[in-house]
């Protein structure tokens, strides 16, 4: 669950810097420039894996929200569903 929250925080910081959600979680491991020409990042050193060595699922919605989830022992753990991008 801590990794899920860390990824969600990184997505939020990325979107606050750029004004958009990352296209993939791998984007969080790169330096990115915003519209003012300011660089920031990487926001994660690497994208963590779940305990079962499965990738996290990352979904974006048209309203600017996102969802990060993983499945462990039949339970879905998620974060980020209420976080929106900077406008």
Secondary structure, DSSP 4 states (H G I P E B T S, - for coil): -HHHHHHHHHHHHHHHHHSS--SSGGGGGS-EE-TTS-EE--S-SS----TTSPPPEEEE-TTSBEEEEEEETTEEEEE-TT-B---
